[in-house]
């Protein structure tokens, strides 16, 4: 069974950047498209952030399209989320999600001055 593990989160100030990684244990090729979601507060609905498809094309939510980049390295079985110009409203737990419904445990990103 495929397992996902996020890393790279932390506390940053507004305007700074972070890159999240999602490492796939198992065959990454089996779970495309792979997406990033976030939950901004406990009990709040999970929000779609970005998706990368098998061929490498990407799709991002309107709220992050001008600031975030999703990419993948199949050789490293890793999907990345580069987050630039972070804002306080980007504060959330970020999750990596495969098409097979595999889901990582999540990683906290906090944007605060």
C-alpha positions in Angstrom: 0.0 0.0 0.0 1.2 3.5 -0.9 2.1 5.8 2.0 2.6 9.5 1.9 4.7 11.7 4.2 4.9 15.5 4.2 7.8 17.6 5.4 9.2 21.1 5.1 6.6 23.0 7.2 7.3 25.5 9.9 6.9 29.0 11.0 7.7 31.9 8.6 7.0 35.6 8.4 4.6 37.1 5.8 6.3 37.4 2.4 8.7 34.5 3.0 8.8 31.2 1.2 8.6 27.5 2.1 8.8 24.3 0.0 6.9 21.3 1.2 7.8 17.8 0.1 5.6 14.8 -0.2 7.5 11.5 -0.3 5.7 8.5 -1.7 6.5 5.1 -0.4 5.4 2.7 -3.1 4.9 3.3 -6.8 4.3 7.0 -7.3 3.2 6.3 -10.8 0.1 4.5 -9.5 -1.4 7.4 -7.6 -1.4 10.3 -10.1 -2.9 12.8 -10.1 -1.4 13.9 -6.7 -2.8 16.9 -4.9 -2.1 19.2 -2.0 -4.9 20.2 0.3 -5.0 22.3 3.4 -7.1 22.7 6.5 -6.9 26.1 8.0 -8.6 25.3 11.3 -9.9 22.2 13.1 -13.4 21.5 11.9 -13.0 23.6 8.8 -13.4 21.9 5.5 -10.3 20.8 3.7 -9.4 23.2 0.8 -7.9 22.2 -2.5 -4.5 23.9 -3.2 -2.8 22.3 -6.2 -2.6 19.2 -8.3 0.0 17.6 -10.6 -0.9 15.1 -13.3 0.9 12.1 -14.6 2.2 14.0 -17.6 3.4 16.9 -15.5 0.7 19.4 -16.1 -0.5 21.2 -13.1 -3.6 23.0 -11.7 -3.7 25.4 -8.8 -6.5 27.1 -6.8 -7.2 30.7 -7.6 -6.1 31.8 -4.1 -2.5 30.5 -4.7 -2.1 30.4 -8.5 0.2 33.4 -8.6 2.3 32.4 -5.6 2.6 28.6 -5.4 4.2 26.0 -7.7 3.6 22.3 -7.7 6.1 19.9 -9.2 7.2 16.3 -9.0 10.3 14.2 -9.3 9.3 10.6 -10.1 12.8 9.3 -9.7 12.7 10.6 -6.1 9.0 9.6 -5.7 8.4 13.1 -4.4 5.9 15.9 -5.0 6.8 19.4 -4.1 4.8 22.5 -3.2 6.8 25.7 -3.5 5.0 28.5 -1.6 6.1 32.0 -2.2 5.0 35.3 -0.8 3.2 33.5 2.1 0.3 35.3 3.8 -1.2 34.7 7.2 -4.2 33.2 5.5 -2.0 30.4 4.2 -1.6 29.2 7.7 -2.9 25.6 7.7 -2.1 22.0 8.0 -1.1 20.9 4.5 -1.9 17.4 3.2 -0.6 15.3 0.3 -3.3 13.2 -1.4 -3.0 10.5 -4.0 -5.8 9.6 -6.5 -6.1 6.3 -4.7 -7.2 8.3 -1.6 -3.9 7.8 0.1 -3.3 10.7 2.5 -0.3 11.9 4.4 -0.6 12.8 8.1 -0.2 16.5 7.3 2.4 19.2 8.1 1.8 22.5 9.8 2.6 25.8 8.1 2.3 28.9 10.1 2.7 32.4 8.6 2.9 35.1 11.3 4.9 38.1 12.2 
